[in-house]
Amino acid sequence: MAELKVKSNTVSAVDLFKCIFAICVVAIHTMAFKDHGESAYFAFTYCITSFAVPYFFVCSGYFLGRKIYRKDLQKSDYRLIIKNYAQRLLKPYLIWGCWYFLIVLVNEIVRNHKNVIEALKSGIHNWIVSSPGGGLWYVQALLIMLIILYYCDKHRSKKIVGIAVGLLVCFFIPDILKFIKLPLVDLVVGTYNSIFLTTNNFVWWGIYFFIGILLNESRFKEKYSCFKVSYQWMIVIAIYLIYMCVYWIFGKKFLIVSHLLKLIIVGIVFITTLNTKLNLKVESSLYMRKMSAIIYFTHFTLVYAFQFLFKIIGISLEINYTFEFVLCTISVIVYSHFIMTWKDGKNFLSGLY
């Protein structure tokens, strides 16, 4: 128990931030504050909630990397760890994936008046390039990146760095090309966008995952462990203020710099939360960790449920986005607490989350 407590205390701040960022994901999908004006909405989205998903990717990469970077790790163990991780993700991904695919299909037919064939084609396309129903692209991206890692068992560090750099280039290609006004370039960008319907896929977010893995490298650990946590938070605040200035001055026109700053901020925020010690009980830390997972998988169901409810009772969603966010947040927290305290919840959790 003592060993468990030490380990939990080292990541308690990470668990707290995961829980906070899970609520931020709810805000993203409910478009919180959009009813208070475009400026308030974009400021809240790009300056606060947009850090949530990158943090999750860095977090996932780090804790996987902590296992695969063990010095005594054998080749077979390396692949077994990745395989087990993928299998743990695959079951809830398929269960919730089919559920969200069905929800979106019904939504497209009933609310958007698409015919069944058109809705099916759109849903299948979205599933291939992003995720089923738009709610599980994070897990789908992780699964694809795990497949990439599975075949990087030799010279892992060099290959992972190469993959990270390659993904970083892909991350910026559309932003760079859109400034070049040439017919051929427009054709390339149009083709790219037709294949990758959305930025919600492993090409765009893989860099954060591999950054998390690379943070386990001994030479990186030595460098970022020598800084005091208080200094790390000061660095985070300083870079965040620069990010805010870039956003307010240039808006979304200077995305390359914004992306680079976001990469730096998220990496340092994760390192800082990893090194921050909180006086939390083991149970509290585990509670937040499980709650963030439940919120992620179930919140999209509540988003659609409230949208249908608003439509039935005649409430305009366009002027009640923030109200929907509050309702979804309260509902998903109550639901998560119920699942974790339910006497049969352990079996239920193992199957769905």
C-alpha positions in Angstrom: 0.0 0.0 0.0 2.9 2.4 0.8 4.4 1.8 -2.7 1.0 2.5 -4.3 0.6 5.7 -2.3 4.0 7.0 -3.5 3.2 6.2 -7.1 -0.2 7.8 -6.8 1.1 11.0 -5.3 3.6 11.4 -8.1 0.7 11.6 -10.6 -2.1 13.0 -8.5 -1.8 16.4 -10.2 -1.9 14.7 -13.6 -5.2 13.0 -12.6 -6.6 16.3 -11.4 -5.7 18.0 -14.7 -7.2 15.0 -16.7 -10.4 15.5 -14.9 -10.5 19.2 -15.5 -9.6 18.7 -19.2 -12.3 16.1 -19.5 -14.8 18.8 -18.6 -13.1 21.1 -21.2 -13.9 18.4 -23.8 -17.5 18.6 -22.8 -17.3 22.4 -23.3 -15.8 21.9 -26.8 -18.6 19.5 -27.9 -21.3 21.8 -26.5 -19.7 24.9 -28.0 -19.9 26.6 -24.6 -20.1 30.4 -24.6 -20.9 30.6 -28.3 -24.3 32.1 -27.4 -22.3 35.0 -25.7 -20.7 36.0 -29.0 -18.0 34.7 -31.4 -15.2 36.5 -29.6 -16.0 34.9 -26.3 -16.4 31.5 -27.9 -13.2 31.5 -29.8 -11.2 33.0 -26.9 -12.5 30.3 -24.6 -12.0 27.5 -27.2 -8.5 28.4 -28.5 -7.1 29.8 -25.3 -8.4 27.3 -22.7 -10.2 24.2 -23.9 -8.0 23.5 -27.0 -5.2 22.4 -24.6 -7.3 19.5 -23.3 -6.9 16.8 -26.0 -3.2 17.6 -26.6 -2.7 17.0 -22.9 -4.4 13.6 -23.1 -2.2 12.6 -25.9 1.0 13.6 -24.1 -0.2 11.8 -21.0 -1.0 8.6 -22.9 2.3 8.7 -24.7 4.3 9.3 -21.4 2.8 6.4 -19.4 3.1 4.0 -22.3 6.7 5.2 -22.8 7.5 4.6 -19.1 6.7 0.9 -19.7 8.5 0.5 -23.1 11.6 2.4 -22.1 12.5 0.1 -19.2 16.2 -0.9 -19.5 15.5 -4.6 -18.9 12.7 -4.7 -21.5 12.9 -7.6 -24.0 11.8 -7.4 -27.6 8.8 -9.7 -27.0 7.8 -7.7 -23.9 7.9 -4.4 -25.9 5.4 -5.7 -28.4 3.3 -7.4 -25.7 2.9 -4.1 -23.8 1.7 -2.3 -26.9 -0.6 -5.2 -27.8 -2.2 -5.3 -24.4 -2.7 -1.6 -24.4 -4.4 -1.7 -27.8 -6.6 -4.6 -26.7 -7.7 -2.6 -23.6 -8.7 0.3 -25.9 -10.3 -1.8 -28.6 -13.2 -3.2 -26.7 -14.7 0.1 -25.5 -13.8 1.7 -28.8 -15.9 -0.9 -30.7 -18.8 -0.8 -28.2 -19.1 3.0 -28.0 -18.1 3.3 -31.7 -21.1 1.3 -32.9 -23.3 3.3 -30.4 -22.2 6.7 -31.7 -22.3 5.6 -35.3 -25.9 4.7 -34.8 -26.7 8.0 -32.9 -25.1 10.1 -35.7 -26.9 8.1 -38.4 -30.3 8.7 -36.8 -29.4 12.4 -36.2 -28.4 12.8 -39.9 -31.7 11.2 -41.1 -34.1 12.8 -38.6 -32.6 16.2 -38.0 -30.6 16.9 -41.2 -33.1 15.1 -43.5 -30.5 13.0 -45.3 -31.5 9.8 -47.0 -30.3 6.5 -45.5 -27.7 5.8 -48.1 -26.2 9.3 -48.0 -26.1 9.2 -44.2 -24.4 5.7 -44.2 -21.8 6.9 -46.7 -21.0 10.0 -44.6 -20.8 8.0 -41.4 -18.5 5.3 -42.9 -16.2 8.0 -44.4 -16.1 9.8 -41.0 -15.3 6.5 -39.2 -12.4 5.8 -41.6 -10.7 9.2 -41.5 -11.6 10.3 -38.0 -13.9 8.3 -35.7 -17.3 6.7 -35.4 -19.8 9.5 -34.7 -17.1 12.1 -34.1 -16.7 11.2 -30.4 -14.0 8.6 -30.4 -11.3 10.0 -32.7 -8.9 10.3 -29.7 -9.0 6.5 -29.2 -8.9 5.8 -32.9 -5.8 8.0 -33.3 -4.2 6.1 -30.4 -4.9 2.7 -31.9 -3.3 3.8 -35.2 -0.2 5.1 -33.5 0.1 1.9 -31.4 0.2 0.0 -34.7 3.0 2.3 -35.8 4.9 1.7 -32.6 4.4 -2.0 -32.7 6.7 -2.2 -35.7 9.3 0.1 -34.2 10.9 -2.5 -31.8 14.5 -1.9 -33.0 16.3 1.4 -32.4 13.1 2.7 -30.9 14.4 6.2 -30.0 15.6 7.1 -33.5 12.5 5.7 -35.2 10.1 7.5 -32.7 12.0 10.8 -33.2 11.7 10.3 -37.0 8.0 9.6 -36.8 7.4 12.6 -34.5 9.2 14.9 -37.0 7.3 13.4 -39.9 4.0 13.9 -38.1 5.0 17.4 -37.2 5.6 18.2 -40.9 2.2 16.8 -41.8 0.7 18.9 -38.9 1.8 22.1 -40.6 1.4 21.2 -44.3 -2.2 22.6 -44.8 -1.3 25.8 -42.9 1.8 26.4 -45.0 0.2 25.5 -48.4 -2.9 27.7 -48.0 -0.7 30.8 -48.3 0.5 29.7 -51.8 -2.1 30.7 -54.3 -1.4 28.3 -57.2 -3.8 25.9 -59.0 -1.6 22.8 -58.3 -1.3 23.7 -54.7 -5.1 24.2 -54.4 -5.5 20.8 -56.0 -3.1 19.2 -53.5 -4.8 20.8 -50.5 -8.2 19.9 -51.8 -7.2 16.3 -52.3 -5.7 16.2 -48.8 -8.8 17.6 -47.2 -11.0 15.2 -49.1 -9.0 12.3 -47.7 -8.6 13.7 -44.2 -12.1 15.2 -43.7 -11.1 16.5 -40.3 -8.0 17.3 -38.3 -9.2 14.8 -35.7 -6.9 12.0 -36.7 -3.5 10.5 -35.8 -1.6 12.6 -38.4 -2.5 15.9 -36.7 -2.3 14.8 -33.1 0.4 12.1 -33.2 3.1 14.5 -32.5 1.8 15.1 -28.9 1.6 11.3 -28.3 5.2 10.8 -29.4 6.3 13.9 -27.4 4.9 12.1 -24.3 6.9 9.0 -25.2 10.1 10.9 -25.7 9.8 12.6 -22.3 10.8 9.2 -20.9 14.2 9.3 -22.5 16.9 9.6 -19.8 18.6 12.6 -21.3 15.3 14.5 -21.4 14.4 13.5 -17.9 17.7 14.8 -16.6 17.1 18.2 -18.1 13.5 18.8 -17.1 13.9 17.2 -13.6 16.6 19.8 -12.6 14.1 22.7 -12.6 12.0 23.4 -9.6 8.3 23.0 -10.0 7.7 26.7 -9.2 10.1 27.7 -12.0 8.3 25.3 -14.3 4.9 26.9 -13.6 6.5 30.3 -14.2 7.7 29.1 -17.6 4.2 27.8 -18.4 2.6 31.1 -17.6 5.2 33.1 -19.6 4.8 31.0 -22.7 1.0 31.0 -22.3 1.0 34.8 -22.1 3.0 34.8 -25.4 0.4 32.4 -26.9 -2.4 34.7 -25.8 -0.7 37.7 -27.4 -0.2 35.9 -30.6 -3.9 34.8 -30.7 -5.3 38.3 -29.8 -3.0 40.1 -32.4 -3.1 37.6 -35.3 -6.2 35.5 -34.5 -6.3 32.3 -36.4 -4.2 33.7 -39.3 -0.9 32.8 -37.6 -1.7 29.1 -36.9 1.9 27.8 -37.3 3.2 29.9 -34.4 0.2 29.1 -32.3 0.6 25.3 -32.9 4.3 25.5 -32.0 3.5 27.4 -28.8 0.8 25.0 -27.9 3.2 22.1 -28.3 5.6 23.7 -26.0 2.9 24.8 -23.4 1.3 21.3 -23.3 4.7 19.6 -22.9 5.7 21.8 -20.1 2.3 21.7 -18.4 2.5 17.9 -18.4 6.0 17.9 -17.0 5.0 20.4 -14.3 1.9 18.5 -13.3 3.9 15.3 -13.3 6.4 16.8 -10.8 3.8 18.6 -8.7 3.0 16.8 -5.5 -0.6 17.1 -4.1 -1.7 16.0 -0.7 -4.4 13.7 -2.1 -5.4 10.3 -0.9 -4.8 7.4 -3.3 -8.6 6.9 -3.6 -9.1 10.5 -4.6 -6.5 10.3 -7.3 -7.9 7.0 -8.7 -11.4 8.5 -8.5 -10.5 11.4 -10.7 -8.6 9.2 -13.1 -11.6 6.9 -13.6 -14.0 9.8 -13.8 -12.1 11.4 -16.6 -12.4 8.2 -18.6 -16.1 7.8 -18.0 -16.7 11.5 -18.9 -14.9 11.0 -22.2 -16.8 8.0 -23.3 -20.3 9.0 -22.2 -20.5 12.8 -22.5 -21.2 12.7 -26.3 -24.4 10.7 -25.6 -25.6 13.4 -23.3 -24.7 16.1 -25.8 -27.0 14.5 -28.4 -29.7 13.7 -25.8 -29.9 17.4 -24.7 -29.9 18.5 -28.3 -32.9 16.3 -29.1 -34.6 17.4 -25.8 -34.1 21.0 -26.7 -35.6 20.4 -30.1 -38.6 18.6 -28.7 -39.5 21.2 -26.1 -38.8 24.1 -28.4 -35.6 25.5 -26.8 -33.3 27.2 -29.3 -29.9 25.7 -29.1 -28.2 28.7 -30.7 -28.9 30.9 -27.7 -28.5 28.2 -25.0 -25.1 26.6 -25.8 -23.7 27.5 -22.4 -26.8 26.2 -20.7 -26.4 22.9 -22.5 -22.7 22.8 -21.4 -23.8 23.3 -17.7 -26.5 20.6 -18.0 -24.2 18.1 -19.7 -21.4 18.7 -17.2 -23.6 18.2 -14.2 -25.3 15.1 -15.7 -22.0 13.4 -16.7 -20.4 14.0 -13.3 -23.5 12.6 -11.5 -23.5 9.7 -13.9 -19.8 9.0 -13.4 -20.1 9.1 -9.7 -23.0 6.7 -9.8 -21.0 4.2 -12.0 -18.0 4.4 -9.7 -20.1 3.9 -6.5 -22.5 1.3 -7.9 -22.0 -2.1 -6.2 -21.8 -3.9 -9.6 -19.9 -1.0 -11.2 -16.6 -2.8 -11.3 -17.9 -5.4 -13.8 -19.7 -2.6 -15.7 -16.5 -0.5 -15.9 -14.4 -3.4 -17.1 -16.7 -3.8 -20.1 -17.3 -0.2 -21.1 -14.4 1.9 -19.9 
